[in-house]
Amino acid sequence: MKKEEKSQLIDTLAEQLNRANSFYIADIGNLNAESTSKLRRLCFKRNVTLQVVKNSLLRLAMERTGKTDYEGLFPLLVGNTSILFSEVNNDPAKLIKEFRKTAKKPILKGAFVEECIYLGDDQLDALINIKSKNELIGDLILLLQSPARNVISALSSGGNTLSGIVKTLSEKPE
């Protein structure tokens, strides 16, 4: 690979890293062609971008972003490395867990999610439980609607009771 091509690849990776709120670094080495194809198809279905990268180029791209947050991920850049990007923070973690039901890999090396670094495969369950932005907004809306529903419910049930009392009183002989 020529120096110009490497520089262009580093710029592309740096741009992807700047746009991403989260990314996962995984090891998919030693997967056979069939398993790799299945993993790529599953990534495509889940809108997760899987990219095999050279460790040195990924490190240079991380340095080129100017973010010092990535320094904790530098020790992970050894051996086979793939990077997974997704709009939803926990989709790659769910994908890795699901795929590992049929294969030993991918192994999670680490993740950068919402400015936090998670190191090691043992963090997979924690990453799965992280709620996405849309899930948090949905929970917040549900919490805000709950008191209004209670008030509306009380008013509507009270209206029926009140109308029943008025009706009973109007029918009562004087």
C-alpha positions in Angstrom: 0.0 0.0 0.0 1.4 3.4 -1.0 1.9 6.2 1.5 -0.9 8.2 -0.2 -3.3 5.3 0.1 -2.5 4.9 3.8 -2.9 8.6 4.5 -6.3 8.5 2.7 -7.4 5.4 4.7 -6.3 7.0 8.0 -8.3 10.2 7.1 -11.4 8.1 6.3 -11.0 6.2 9.6 -10.5 9.4 11.5 -13.6 10.9 10.0 -15.6 7.8 10.9 -14.3 8.0 14.5 -15.3 11.6 14.7 -18.8 11.0 13.5 -19.4 8.0 15.8 -20.8 8.2 19.3 -19.6 4.7 19.8 -17.5 2.0 18.3 -16.4 -1.5 19.3 -13.0 -3.1 18.7 -13.2 -6.9 18.3 -11.1 -9.8 17.3 -12.6 -11.9 14.4 -9.4 -13.6 13.5 -9.4 -17.3 12.7 -13.1 -17.3 11.6 -13.5 -19.4 8.4 -15.0 -17.9 5.3 -18.5 -19.2 6.0 -18.6 -17.7 9.5 -17.1 -14.4 8.4 -19.8 -14.2 5.7 -22.5 -15.0 8.2 -21.1 -12.3 10.5 -21.0 -9.7 7.8 -24.6 -10.5 6.7 -25.8 -10.2 10.3 -24.0 -6.8 10.6 -25.7 -5.7 7.4 -29.1 -6.7 8.7 -28.5 -4.8 12.0 -27.0 -1.6 10.3 -23.7 -2.3 11.9 -20.6 -1.5 9.9 -17.8 -4.0 10.3 -14.4 -3.1 9.1 -11.1 -5.0 9.4 -8.3 -2.6 10.1 -4.6 -2.6 10.6 -3.7 -1.7 14.2 -1.1 0.9 13.2 -3.5 2.6 10.9 -6.3 2.6 13.5 -4.0 4.1 16.1 -2.9 6.8 13.7 -6.5 7.6 12.9 -7.3 7.8 16.6 -4.4 10.2 17.1 -5.5 12.2 14.1 -8.9 12.9 15.5 -7.3 14.9 18.3 -9.3 13.2 21.0 -7.3 12.1 24.0 -10.2 9.9 25.1 -8.9 7.1 22.8 -5.5 6.6 24.5 -7.0 4.0 26.8 -7.7 1.8 23.7 -4.2 1.8 22.4 -3.1 -1.3 24.4 -5.9 -3.2 22.7 -4.5 -2.7 19.2 -2.6 -6.0 18.9 -3.4 -9.1 16.9 -6.4 -9.2 14.6 -8.6 -6.1 14.9 -11.9 -5.2 13.5 -14.0 -2.1 14.3 -17.8 -2.0 14.5 -19.7 1.2 14.0 -23.4 1.6 14.7 -26.0 4.4 15.3 -27.4 2.5 18.3 -24.8 2.2 21.1 -25.6 -1.3 22.2 -26.3 -3.0 18.8 -22.8 -4.3 18.2 -22.7 -5.8 21.7 -26.0 -7.6 21.1 -24.7 -8.7 17.7 -21.5 -10.1 19.2 -23.4 -12.0 21.9 -25.9 -13.4 19.4 -23.2 -14.5 17.0 -21.2 -16.2 19.8 -24.0 -18.7 20.3 -22.7 -20.4 17.1 -19.0 -19.4 17.1 -16.2 -18.7 19.6 -15.5 -15.3 18.0 -15.8 -12.3 17.7 -14.1 -11.5 21.0 -14.7 -8.0 22.3 -11.4 -6.2 22.9 -12.9 -2.9 24.0 -15.5 -0.3 23.2 -15.8 3.5 23.2 -19.5 4.3 24.1 -20.7 7.9 24.8 -17.2 9.0 25.9 -16.6 6.0 28.1 -14.1 3.2 27.5 -14.9 -0.4 28.2 -12.0 -2.8 28.2 -12.3 -6.6 27.8 -14.8 -9.2 26.8 -16.2 -9.3 30.3 -17.8 -5.9 29.7 -20.1 -7.4 27.0 -23.1 -7.8 29.3 -22.7 -4.3 30.6 -22.6 -2.9 27.1 -25.8 -4.8 26.1 -27.6 -3.2 29.0 -26.7 0.3 28.0 -29.9 1.9 26.8 -29.8 3.7 23.5 -30.7 7.4 23.1 -34.2 6.5 21.7 -34.8 4.0 24.5 -34.0 6.7 27.1 -36.3 9.2 25.4 -39.1 6.6 25.4 -38.6 6.0 29.1 -38.6 9.7 29.8 -41.8 10.2 27.8 -43.5 7.3 29.6 -42.5 8.8 33.0 -43.9 12.2 32.0 -47.1 10.7 30.7 -47.8 8.6 33.9 -48.9 11.5 36.2 -51.1 12.9 33.4 -52.7 9.5 32.8 -53.4 9.2 36.5 -55.1 12.6 36.6 -57.2 11.9 33.5 -58.1 8.5 34.9 -59.2 10.0 38.2 -61.2 12.7 36.6 -63.0 10.4 34.2 -63.8 7.8 36.9 -64.9 10.7 39.2 -67.1 12.0 36.4 -69.0 8.7 36.1 -69.4 8.6 39.9 -70.6 12.2 40.1 -73.1 11.7 37.2 -74.4 8.6 38.9 -74.9 10.5 42.1 -76.7 13.3 40.3 -78.9 10.8 38.4 -79.8 9.0 41.7 -80.7 12.2 43.4 -82.8 13.4 40.5 -84.7 10.1 40.5 -85.3 10.2 44.2 -88.8 11.2 45.2 -89.0 14.3 47.3 
